[in-house]
Amino acid sequence: MRVNLKPARCVKDLQTPYGVNLTVLLSNSVPPSPFSVSAVKFEDCQRSREVGFFSSDPNFGVRPDGTVYAEQEVANLSEPVQFMVTARGLHDPHIWETTVKLALSHESVESQETDQRQKRDWVIPPINVPENSRGPFPHMLVRIRSDQDKDVGIRYSITGAGADQPPSGIYNIDPISGNMFVTQPLDREERASFHLRAHAVDMNGNQVENPIDLYIYVIDMNDNRPEFQNQVYNGSVAEGSKPGSSVMQVTATDSDDSTTANGMVRYRILSQTPHSPIPNMFTINSETGDIVTVAAGLDREKVSQYTIIVQATDMEGNLNFGLSNTATALISITDINDNPPELTVRTFSGEVPENKVNVVVTNLTVVDRDQPHSPNWNAVYRIVSGDPSGHFTIRTNPITNEGMLTVVKPVDFEMNRAFMLTVVVSNQAHLASGIQSSLQSTAGVTISVQDVNEPPVFPVNPKMIRFEEGVPAGTTLTVFAAQDPDHFVHQSVRYSKLSDPANWLKINRTNGQITTMALLDRESMYVKNNVYEATFLAFDSGSPQASGTGTLQIYLIDVNDNAPVLIPREAQVCERARPNSKVNITASDADADPNVGPFVFELPSFPASVRRNWTISRLSGDYAQLRLRIPYLEAGVYEIPIIVSDSGNPPLTNRSVIRVKVCPCDDNGDCSATGAVAAAGLGTGAIIAILICIIILLSMVLLFVVWMKRREKERQAKPLLIDPEDDVRDNILKYDEEGGGEEDQDYDLSQLQQPESLEHIINKPSGVRRVDERPVIAESQYPVRPSLPHPGDIGDFINDGLRAADNDPTAPPYDSLLVFDYEGSGSTAGSVSSLNSTSSGDQDYDYLNDWGPRFKKLADLYGGGDDD
């Protein structure tokens, strides 16, 4: 069979190839190759025959004349076989495609059936429908017909997804003619194939033919552009990388059929920014999208980032027919340590005072072109020579990358006046392969040491000496002298006492000789672990003055100067001798070994009753036992003297007294309550006397309270010493008004008096009025004085009256602004400025003697009186 393949349009810029579906029926078994199956004939618009055919299935090939043949033996075909045949002009970039499908012929099936079947089964080959068809719709696809339609009336129907199942309505069939239609455009990216079943029944609904399978394949068209997974890709490559170094990968996907050119994506680089050092520093694998370097010369210090525009095109990269899309690839050039650090100068200098630490002498500045604040940029400084004693170290400033040359061990001007150091700088990271250190990575540092006035130093500090305690005052112990380290300057050293807790010592101001001022006592509270410490100060005569301290430790050797003391000082025993009626005694001694125990305990020979009633037995070197010698001793308190001696040389003896309470005991050997009282020395008479004293004391307190209550009542009932009527301390005296003289009779004195009636004030018209008039309000209530007040109540009465007057707005003087009436101008009286106080003149003042005793003094001054 031969099929002609022609382009849909005879144009040079044809973008969409035209596909022809070719269905071939085969026998049940394909014979060995080469077996010609079919033939494809192609003619272009120019009737050119110079085309090449290509098959997508390796089992089948196409000869130059268009014959389709089997490359090898093909097994039984249970299902149809589909493959693509592509026609491509030898001198034309355009391509055309067609789909070939191979299926078993019904004749082969019929030959295998028995003679019982007289008819052929209906056979429907696979149906190919191109996607995105423009119609018109419905568009007929195939006709389904049974060979029994001549005998009976048959009705056809289809079932399956796309027909009566979702997505339903895409396909339908004419039930009478059997013509099958597609009702709308198809999209292969949504559904690539459909599987339907065709049914044939008679007019009564009885099945005429067995249901057959319908396979509908949607032919892909190039209707989807490649899509990048990201619009921006980020990658990196180290500077100095060799050509072929992998950078990154970009990926684009195409929704079209990947087995055809429609879905085969190819990549290429459109542009590179910047073009340094060359415009094509990178290339991309057209199939995988891997970006690699193609040239050397990547330098982060010159270009730190490249921007690459990548294009993805389907149709195997055919720019004429393929669809394209672009993405951006950002390639960061990562830093390597290809730039050694370089010191800015060859020689640095600085100065430092002696005896100072943690002082920055100088800052070493460095330049490094690598990425800041990275191991390739961070500087590490080392002192390689000039500091054998380790006086200096170099710390790196993490912000500026400078080296801070710091003193860590004090320097001495008298030993080293200057230092010459050699320093080397490097990075935290090693230099990249092939990079050599720079000569500028090494520099010299000159350090001058400044002389300062150093304090005197005690050669041995602290100084330990040993002496026996008890040395007399004025004893010379030692010479505690200091040395001045400033050898090049002559200075004198003086001494003083800084700390002497017990005030036992003094020091010579000029030579540092230590002498005692009191006895040294090892048992003193100021001595710790037999050592007494005192601190002294040594200062020079420099400017400024410097001082140093020294500690003198005196180890005091113990002597036997403390007698032992008996322990305990009190005890109790039963009045009858029992096994547990005994007291264990020991002694304490402030001295140290061997001037302490073992101790010797003994009873004195006087008084004789001590040894007669008591006895002491030795338990160990430091303990003894005191117990009754006689079977019974009357209850009471007994003071028993005991002589205790230590083991010193010579030994010291102490006579101590222990108070022993002898009391009756119960069966357990414990003192009973009555026995304890009796042992304490309190008899029945003493207890009665104590009770009587308590009763007398309580009676005296009760009588004193009663007397105080009685006295208080008498004080309140006692009358005043004077008659209340004559008591003028809180009375207000009102005197009569005498008025003016003859010359004052023309004035209305009623204005100066308190008005008796308020009617003229109430009825006074509005306007300016005297504001010193009494306000028209209710009067305040003043406290009333009792007829017989207590003297102590007078102060309270006065205070109550004062508070009432302060709060009474009607009481004069009224707290208001006084406005006086205008009295006119001029005065009938003459000026009083012409008067004088002289007593000379002819005026007679003798009439003053007639005015009574109250004017007698005035008469004596002006009239002369009888005394003159």
Secondary structure by P-SEA (a helix, b strand, c coil): cbbbbbbccccccccbbbbbbbbbbbcccccccccccbbbbbbccccccbbbbbbccccccccccbbbbbccccccccbbbbbbbbbbbccccbbbbbbbbbbbbaaaaaaacccccccccccccbbbbbcccccccccccbbbbbcccccbbbbbbcccccccccccccccccccccbbbbcbbbbcccccbbbbbbbbbcccccccccbbbbbbbbbbcccccccccccccccccccccccccccbbbbbbbcccccccccbbbbbbcccccccccccccccccccbbbbbcccccccccccbbbbbbbbbccccccccccbbbbbbbbbbccccccccccccccccccccccccccccbbbbbbbcccccccccbbbbbbccccccccbbbbbcccccbbbbcccbbbbcccccbbbbbbbbbccccccccbbbbccccbbbbbbbbbcccccccccccbbbbbccccccccccccbbbbbccccccbbbbbbbccccccccccccccbbbbbcbbbbcccccccccbbbbbbbbbcccccbbbbbbbbbbbccccccbbbbbcccccccccccccccbbbbbccccccccccccbbbbbbcccccccccbbbbbccccbbbbbbccccccccccbbbbbbbcccccbbbbbbbbbbbbbbbcccccccaaaaaaaacccaaaaaaaaaaaaaaaaaaaaaaaaaaaaaaaaaacccccccccccccbbbbbbbbcccccccccccccccccccccccccccccccccccccccbbbbcccccccccccaaaaaaaaaaaaaaaccccccccbbbbbccccccccccccccccccccccccccccccccccaaaaaaaccccccc
